[in-house]
Amino acid sequence: MTMVLKVEGLRKSYGTKEALKGIDFEVQEGEVFALIGPNGAGKTTTLRIIATLLSLSGGKVTFLGYDLKKEPEKVREKISYLPEEAGAYRNLKGTDYLKFMAHFYAENEARVDEFVNRATGIADLGPALNDKVGTYSKGMVRKLLLARALMTKPKLAILDEPTSGLDVINSLEVREIIKRYAKEGISVLLSSHNMLEIEFLSDRVAMIDEGRILDAGTSRELKDKYQAANLEVVFRSAVR
């Protein structure tokens, strides 16, 4: 299996406050790797650093052989990032939003069409793509944004709480989309508070608290190690 991302001793400080205290993990090709932990644990900070939106204070991040600190532009070419609170342009039609975003990545109109066609299939919103985004439900917007994140088939999709605020049906549909594209070789790094979602989606899980990774492994490995029925009990045991 090919390693896509390697994080070594990652640190992030805001003045005297250490948000990340030297964390290590790897993500393999086609793997869904999840970070779980409470609010303020360092999950979103980690994702934003890897997405090149925040600078690191120490350690090293390597993506496809590129040093993130030295060559961030090379990293940006092959990743996508979906923040928890992402939005789309409300006054654009869904299809126009996808075309607008595709132009940032495509080198010609043929590629724009390729990306938009793929995104149309991912979003699966039918005729609603011809309506303004401002008329969409939250679930529809989230599907549109996920389609934007996956339409270029990035080497790494970084997803922060991908089903935040969605109902059961929309959440399941979003998870199935992520799972399907991981099987096609896209690596996924995600965070979520939903432990059922983590068990359904992830190949491996890292538990993070107060800027440190407490333990990592498959859901089954962690449940066996802590003799727990689910990941919530695993996490509670790990932080004690």
N, C-alpha and C positions, 0 to 999 in steps of 0.2 A: 504494500500500500504506500502511496506517495504522500509525504508530508507537505501540506500546503502552508500551514502557519505554525511558527514556533515562538512562544513567549517565554523569556528567561529573566527572572529577577525583576519583573516590571514594578516600577515605583512611580507614584504620583503624589506630589505635595502641593498644598495650597498654603503658602506661608509656613506656619509651624505645624499645620495639620497634615498628617499623612493619610491620604485616601487609599493608596495601595502600598503595601509594605513588602514587596518582593514576591510576586506571584509567578508561577511557572505552569504552562500547559502547552499541549500540541493539538492541532486539528489535522486530520488526514483527509485525503481526497474522497469526496462523496460522503463524508461523515457529518452527522448532526451532533454538535458538541454544545452542551447547555451549561450555563452558569446559574446557580440558584442561591438565594440568600435573601435576608431581609432588606428593607429600604435602607440605603446608606452603607451597604456592605461593600460597594465598589464595582458592582456589575456594570452599570451604565458608563462609569468612568473608563472601565476596561474597554468596552465596546467603542467608545468615542475615540480613544487613543488609537485603536487598531483601524478605525475608519479615517484616521488622520485629521480628526477635528480637534483633538487636544494633543499637546506635546507631552512626551513622557519626561519624568524627572530622573529616572535611572533605569537600568536594565536594558534589554534589547528585544526587539520584535523583528522577526524575519518572515517575510511572505514570498513564497516562490523563489527564494534565494535573495530577494531584495531586502536590504536593511531599511526599515520603515523610517528611521530618523534621517538617513542620508539620501534616500530616494523615494520620498513620499509620493511623487507624481507617478512613479512606476506602479506603486501599490494601488493608487486611485483608479488606474486604468482597468483593473481586473477585480474590483470589489464593488458591492452595492451596500447601502446602509438604509435601514428602515427604522427611524426613531419611534419611540412609543407615542409621542404626541405629534407625529407627522400629519400634515394636511396637504390638500391639493387646491388648485386655483378654482374657487367656487364659480366664477363666471365663465369658465371654459367648459365646453362639452367634454365628456369623458374621453372620446377618441382624439379630440384636439389636444387635451392634456398629454396623452400618451405620445402623440406626434411631437409635441413641443419638447418633452423629455428625451425622446429618442434622438433628436438632433444634437444633443450634448455628447452622444456616444458614437453615432454613426458617421462614417467617412463619406457616405454618398446616399442618394435617395433610395437606392435599392436596399441598403441596410436599414434605413428608416422604416421602409415598408416591412422588412423582415421582422424587426423588433416590434412594430405595432401589431402585426398579425399574431405574433407569439403572445404578446400582452393581452390581446383580445381573447385569445383562447384561455389564458390563465384567469383573467377576471371573470369571464363567463357571465357578463351582464346583459348580453343580448341587445335589444333595441335601446336600452337605457344608456348605452354609450353615446347615443346621439342627444342625450339630455345634459343640461348643465350639472356640474358636480354639486352645486349648491342644493340641488333637489334630492341628492342621494341620502340614504340612511347611513348610519355609521358603519354597518357591515359592508355596504356597497363601496364606501370610500376606502375601507381597509383592503378589500379585494383589489381595487384599482391601484392602490399604493403597492401592494405586494406584486401585482403584475408589473408595475414600473421597476420594482427592485429585481425581478427575475428575467425581464424580457431580453437582457443582453447575455443571459447565461453566464453570469460572473463566476470566477473561480471560487469566490467566497462571498456569501450573502450574510450580512450582519443584521440580525433582527432583534430589536428590543421590544419585548412584550408584544409579539405579533398578533395576539388575539385580544388585546386589552379592550375591555368594555363590550365585547361582542356576545351575542346570545349563543346558545348551545349549537344550533345548526350552522350559523356562520363560522363559529370557532372550529367546528369539525371540518368544514369545507376548506378553511385556510390551512389547517394542519395537514390535510390530505394533499393539498397543492405543494406544501413544503416537502413532504415526504416523497412525493413523486419526483420532484426536481432533484432531490438529493440522490435518488436512485439513478438519475441520469449523469451523476458525477459532480454536481455542484456541492461544495462544502458549505455548511451552515454553522454559524456561531450565533447562539441566541440566549436571551435571558427571559425568564418567566417566573411569576409567582404561582402559577397553576401547576401543581405537582402531577395531576393527571395528564396534562399536556406534555410535561417533561417526559413522563414514562412512555407516552405514545410516540413522541417524536425522536427522542435522543438516542444516540448510540452510546454516548458516554456523558457523564455528569460531573461537574466540579462544584463543590459546596464552598461558598465564599462568605466570610463574615469579618467585619472590621478590617478589611483590606488584606486579608490572608486567605489562602485556600486551605480548608480544613481537611479535605479528602476528595478523591476522585475515583471514578470507575464506572462500570455499567450500572444501571438501576438494580439489576439482579445481584451483582457483586456487592453493592453497598447495602442492600437489604439483608443479604446473607451475613455480611460482616457485622452489622449492628443488630442482627436478629429482629428485624422490624418488618411490619406488614406493608409499609409504604414509605415514600421518600420524606414525608412530613415527620414521621417518627425518626427516621434516619438523621435528619437535620437536627432535630431536638437533641438527639443523643450525641451528635458530633460537637455541638456547641457547649455541652456541659463540661 
